[in-house]
Amino acid sequence: MPVAKRWTVDIYLSEVTRNGSVQTHADARLHTQDTTDLRGHGHALKHPDDADVPEIGDELAAARALSDLASQLLVAAAEDVEAVTRQPVVKLRH
Protein backbone atom coordinates (compact mmCIF):
# COMPACT_ATOMS: atom_id res chain seq x y z
CA MET A 1 0.00 0.00 0.00
CA PRO A 2 1.42 3.44 -0.92
CA VAL A 3 2.49 5.68 1.91
CA ALA A 4 2.06 9.42 1.50
CA LYS A 5 4.50 11.70 3.24
CA ARG A 6 4.42 15.43 3.45
CA TRP A 7 7.44 17.66 3.70
CA THR A 8 7.07 21.41 3.79
CA VAL A 9 9.47 24.27 3.24
CA ASP A 10 8.88 27.67 4.81
CA ILE A 11 10.67 30.61 3.26
CA TYR A 12 11.23 33.67 5.42
CA LEU A 13 12.23 36.91 3.69
CA SER A 14 13.61 40.10 5.16
CA GLU A 15 15.00 43.32 3.72
CA VAL A 16 17.56 45.76 5.01
CA THR A 17 18.39 49.09 3.35
CA ARG A 18 21.94 50.37 3.72
CA ASN A 19 23.42 53.32 1.84
CA GLY A 20 20.66 53.16 -0.75
CA SER A 21 21.15 49.45 -1.46
CA VAL A 22 18.48 46.95 -0.50
CA GLN A 23 19.67 43.59 0.80
CA THR A 24 17.11 40.80 0.73
CA HIS A 25 17.74 37.74 2.88
CA ALA A 26 15.90 34.43 2.60
CA ASP A 27 15.86 31.51 5.01
CA ALA A 28 14.33 28.25 3.67
CA ARG A 29 13.48 25.74 6.42
CA LEU A 30 12.66 22.11 5.63
CA HIS A 31 10.14 20.37 7.89
CA THR A 32 9.83 16.57 7.78
CA GLN A 33 8.28 13.93 10.04
CA ASP A 34 11.73 12.82 11.22
CA THR A 35 14.62 14.68 12.82
CA THR A 36 15.87 16.26 9.61
CA ASP A 37 16.55 19.93 10.30
CA LEU A 38 17.95 21.70 7.27
CA ARG A 39 18.00 25.41 6.49
CA GLY A 40 19.11 27.06 3.31
CA HIS A 41 20.17 30.68 3.06
CA GLY A 42 20.16 33.09 0.16
CA HIS A 43 20.78 36.78 -0.44
CA ALA A 44 20.11 39.34 -3.13
CA LEU A 45 21.43 42.88 -3.39
CA LYS A 46 19.69 45.72 -5.23
CA HIS A 47 22.04 48.39 -6.50
CA PRO A 48 20.84 51.96 -5.78
CA ASP A 49 20.59 52.63 -9.54
CA ASP A 50 18.38 49.58 -10.21
CA ALA A 51 14.61 49.89 -10.57
CA ASP A 52 12.69 49.43 -7.33
CA VAL A 53 11.01 46.04 -7.86
CA PRO A 54 11.11 44.26 -4.48
CA GLU A 55 9.69 41.03 -5.94
CA ILE A 56 12.91 40.49 -7.92
CA GLY A 57 15.04 40.55 -4.77
CA ASP A 58 12.58 38.19 -3.07
CA GLU A 59 12.71 35.77 -6.00
CA LEU A 60 16.51 35.78 -6.22
CA ALA A 61 17.04 35.38 -2.47
CA ALA A 62 14.40 32.62 -2.24
CA ALA A 63 15.83 30.75 -5.24
CA ARG A 64 19.32 30.91 -3.73
CA ALA A 65 18.02 29.69 -0.36
CA LEU A 66 16.22 26.77 -2.03
CA SER A 67 19.33 25.91 -4.03
CA ASP A 68 21.38 25.91 -0.82
CA LEU A 69 18.75 23.71 0.84
CA ALA A 70 18.77 21.28 -2.11
CA SER A 71 22.56 20.97 -1.91
CA GLN A 72 22.39 20.22 1.80
CA LEU A 73 19.67 17.61 1.22
CA LEU A 74 21.83 15.83 -1.37
CA VAL A 75 24.73 15.73 1.07
CA ALA A 76 22.47 14.40 3.85
CA ALA A 77 21.12 11.68 1.54
CA ALA A 78 24.65 10.64 0.51
CA GLU A 79 25.75 10.47 4.14
CA ASP A 80 22.71 8.33 5.01
CA VAL A 81 23.40 5.94 2.12
CA GLU A 82 27.04 5.62 3.20
CA ALA A 83 25.98 4.94 6.79
CA VAL A 84 23.58 2.19 5.71
CA THR A 85 25.70 0.55 3.01
CA ARG A 86 29.13 1.25 4.53
CA GLN A 87 30.22 2.07 0.98
CA PRO A 88 31.38 5.44 -0.33
CA VAL A 89 28.86 7.24 -2.46
CA VAL A 90 29.81 8.88 -5.71
CA LYS A 91 29.19 12.51 -4.84
CA LEU A 92 25.99 13.76 -6.36
CA ARG A 93 26.16 16.94 -8.34
CA HIS A 94 23.53 19.61 -8.01
Secondary structure per residue as TSV (DSSP state, phi and psi in degrees):
chain	resnum	aa	ss	phi	psi
A	1	M	-	360.0	132.7
A	2	P	-	-63.5	144.3
A	3	V	-	-113.8	126.4
A	4	A	-	-96.9	131.2
A	5	K	-	-120.4	153.7
A	6	R	-	-128.2	122.9
A	7	W	-	-115.0	142.4
A	8	T	E	-126.2	153.3
A	9	V	E	-125.7	124.6
A	10	D	E	-100.0	136.5
A	11	I	E	-117.4	122.0
A	12	Y	E	-107.7	128.8
A	13	L	E	-117.1	142.7
A	14	S	E	-144.5	153.8
A	15	E	E	-126.8	144.3
A	16	V	E	-133.7	133.2
A	17	T	E	-106.0	126.1
A	18	R	E	-136.7	124.4
A	19	N	T	52.6	37.9
A	20	G	T	84.2	-9.1
A	21	S	E	-96.8	140.8
A	22	V	E	-104.2	124.3
A	23	Q	E	-105.7	123.7
A	24	T	E	-106.7	130.2
A	25	H	E	-116.6	138.4
A	26	A	E	-127.2	140.4
A	27	D	E	-126.4	113.7
A	28	A	E	-102.4	120.9
A	29	R	E	-115.3	124.0
A	30	L	E	-89.7	131.6
A	31	H	E	-118.8	123.6
A	32	T	-	-125.7	178.3
A	33	Q	S	-82.7	-9.3
A	34	D	S	-105.8	-156.8
A	35	T	S	-90.3	7.3
A	36	T	-	-59.6	126.7
A	37	D	E	-135.6	91.8
A	38	L	E	-119.1	142.8
A	39	R	E	-135.5	129.4
A	40	G	E	-104.6	150.8
A	41	H	E	-127.5	144.0
A	42	G	E	-149.4	153.2
A	43	H	E	-135.2	155.3
A	44	A	E	-141.9	147.4
A	45	L	E	-128.1	124.2
A	46	K	E	-96.6	122.3
A	47	H	-	-70.0	145.9
A	48	P	T	-56.6	-27.3
A	49	D	T	-84.3	-10.9
A	50	D	S	-74.5	154.8
A	51	A	-	-61.6	147.8
A	52	D	-	-86.1	89.2
A	53	V	-	-127.9	86.3
A	54	P	H	-54.9	-31.2
A	55	E	H	-59.8	-32.7
A	56	I	H	-65.4	-44.9
A	57	G	H	-62.3	-39.8
A	58	D	H	-61.3	-46.3
A	59	E	H	-63.6	-45.3
A	60	L	H	-64.3	-47.1
A	61	A	H	-63.8	-42.2
A	62	A	H	-65.4	-43.3
A	63	A	H	-61.4	-41.5
A	64	R	H	-67.6	-36.5
A	65	A	H	-67.0	-40.9
A	66	L	H	-67.6	-36.7
A	67	S	H	-64.6	-42.8
A	68	D	H	-62.1	-43.2
A	69	L	H	-62.6	-43.2
A	70	A	H	-61.0	-41.9
A	71	S	H	-62.4	-43.0
A	72	Q	H	-64.5	-37.4
A	73	L	H	-66.8	-38.4
A	74	L	H	-63.1	-42.2
A	75	V	H	-64.1	-44.1
A	76	A	H	-61.8	-41.6
A	77	A	H	-63.9	-43.1
A	78	A	H	-62.8	-42.2
A	79	E	H	-64.1	-39.1
A	80	D	H	-66.0	-42.4
A	81	V	H	-62.4	-43.9
A	82	E	H	-61.8	-39.5
A	83	A	H	-65.9	-36.8
A	84	V	H	-78.9	-43.1
A	85	T	H	-91.3	-17.2
A	86	R	-	58.0	30.0
A	87	Q	S	-125.3	143.0
A	88	P	-	-67.0	144.3
A	89	V	-	-99.7	136.6
A	90	V	-	-64.5	124.8
A	91	K	-	-61.4	128.0
A	92	L	-	-76.7	141.9
A	93	R	-	-103.8	139.2
A	94	H	-	-107.5	360.0
